[in-house]
């Protein structure tokens, strides 16, 4: 299972989103800080979930970062979040 797939599964479990898209953008960052061969270092998430509604953007991002703590500790370098 790829990091993007693990992140998607984790976010589905934590937030039961109405809509979700998780894209590995690592190749677009080839040679930048945190990039590693094989990808999984730069991930983009677009998510719409009822339990994120009403939260400030900072609070919603914190909730997502908290849910993905293991991935961040295990080499996820950059996470681009779009709350839909």
Secondary structure, DSSP 8 states (H G I E B T S, - for coil): --HHHHHHHHHHHHH--SEEEEEE-GGGGTTSTT--TTS-SEEEEEEE-GGGTTS-HHHHHHHHHHHTHHHHHTT--EEEEEE-
